[in-house]
Amino acid sequence: MANKNYIGSILKYLFLAIISFVSIFPFIWMILGMTNTPIDITQGKIKIGSNFVINFQNLFSQANGYDFTRALLNSAVVAVITTILALLFSSMAGYAFEIYHSKKKNYIFNILLLSMMVPFAAQMIPLYRMFSKLNGTFLGIDNFAVIILPAISTAFLIFFFRQNAKAFPKDLVEAARLDGLGELGIFFKIYVPTAKNTYAAAAIITFMSSWNNYLWPLVALQSPDKRTVPLILSAMGASYTPDYGMIMTGLVIATLPTAVVFFVLQKQFVQGMLGSVK
């Protein structure tokens, strides 16, 4: 019986090891690829090369026609601003849906949830037409605001924060009101400190989504100096003779910010996700 359990444990851990390796292999291949020449990459060689410095210099050299440094800055600005505004507005909306009472509240919330079933590809044309009418202003096409505004209040984040607000003690709200604290004071001084894990989880989701956003920026951003990292990397890969070593280096660098954010907040992410389910 003991031998059967021992063999079962070995098979279980072997299976998990194989699945883990398959999951991280693309990232390992990218890291190895950033050290190799384009020829070695196209030949499928999995080895540590000596071309990293050249690939890195080519990536950040504007002589290749791509301003990767500018793209990194653009992506950082868009992702950080989007994350901050999304956490603010979505958390306020989720809190309001749970704390304040109204006969039509549930109907509005159900309509909001139904909007999650509409794919973004179906929303692009209406969004483009709406923002194109504002050309000449900071809300017109080819401005970062066009990328940020549609993402600062999503149905998923509002639902996520409402689920967390369900566990928030309503007695604290009533006690704070009796003490003379205003509604904004209750939200920022009482609710927000108790929902740090939820904010961390939402921050990871929003930052990763904004940083990796490709389709809408491709349509809305037309100036070369406003392109984000996914657009630059896509353009590199679509060239007539793509430099795969340079592209691999760009992919690894583009992955690092999201990986850092996740690993820094992973404990709060797990707790925030579990808190939203309770």
Disulfide bonds with the S-S distance in Angstrom:
none
